[in-house]
């Protein structure tokens, strides 16, 4: 592969105070799980020196412990949208340490493309396979990552070996035109496929690949009670 294999710490070195980042996944499923912890460590180091360090964080929905959790506890988030459900994130928002915009999930990608939220500096994508042409096989979810990758200056891949590359074909990735040019989404029967099984990105944007083997951080069920 043409892309450089890097550590999560090396990936975090590209993140600075004010960096605007988009993360793959939907809820905790399909989210990057390695880079967030290193960004949090960097934030804690910079704060100890008296330096500002916070990122802008865009996602598909809520994320997991390795993004919303660690970044909130490290006071590493300046702006967060569209949605979160993490206890530490909620505390940081209520304490007004995070500028939070509770935004409609399906509206964010379009409004990012309109430029309403400014630029995206770095997109981080969890993949189970990729090639030198920039064809990415996402893992368990898509979220807003097609738009993040379209707009981002740089892309970092987390290649999660826990997800088999044979997952290719699960996704049907389709990006509608923006209003006023939008047409109907051409799905007329359940078997219709209208997009691609892969996410195609500009390979020149990919600055490195982090190799991981990490499980999704989905929550469990509460124990059964009489109710």
Secondary structure, 3 states (H helix, E strand, C coil): CCCCECCHHHHHCCCCCCCEEEECCECCECCCCCHHHHHHHHHHHHHHCCCCCCEEEECCCCCCHHHHHHHHHCCCEEEEECCCCCHHHHHHHHCCCCEECCCCHHHHHHHHHHCCCCCCCEEEEEEEEECCCCEEEECCCCCCHHHHHHHCCEEEEEEECCCCHHHCCCCCECCCCCCCCCCCCCCCCCCCCCCECCEECCHHHEEEEEEECCCCCCCCCCCCCCC
